[in-house]
Amino acid sequence: MAGRRFLNPGRMTEVKYPGAIPMPMLRGEFPDAGEQSSEELLAAYSTVLAETVETVGVEEIVAETGLDQATVTAFADGDIADRTLDEAVAVLATGPNRPDADALQAEAQDILLMGMTTAVMDVESLASGIDDELEPKEIQQKIEGRYPVTLAEYALLHSHIEGEKR
């Protein structure tokens, strides 16, 4: 499918807007992530995703990503807590001046991994810091992309990690 931008291993990266400057998903867009609660950060993600859906359009995103209309509509409506990071990066990748979903996914994971390094934090201390809402092994699998992470979980991890970096 021409223009498809959903995660697809082994596929060459497509350039939807030649000459466009790729923008990151989270880095730089949420500089105060550590000062926000996970709920506030999730609301900020929701705003960015809803703006993308408004700009690109539900039908176009469905056509480009292979996501179903109900999923894309959930992003438009701000109902994102149970949506996955994979789905979110697929939606964001359809936006103007955005890199593809694979690059966005890698960056989102890198934000957490590098944040943990900067904060000198392992998965056990991260689990403890979020009151054991997720088990250490589960956190590791989700951060490494071996297991799906919801946006609510991502916001929880992102907020806590960034807060510990200060």
PyMOL commands that set and color helices and strands:
alter all, ss='L'
color gray80, all
select helices_A, chain A and resi 33-35+38-56+58-65+69-77+85-93+101-118+123-129+136-143+151-165
alter helices_A, ss='H'
color red, helices_A
deselect
rebuild
show_as cartoon
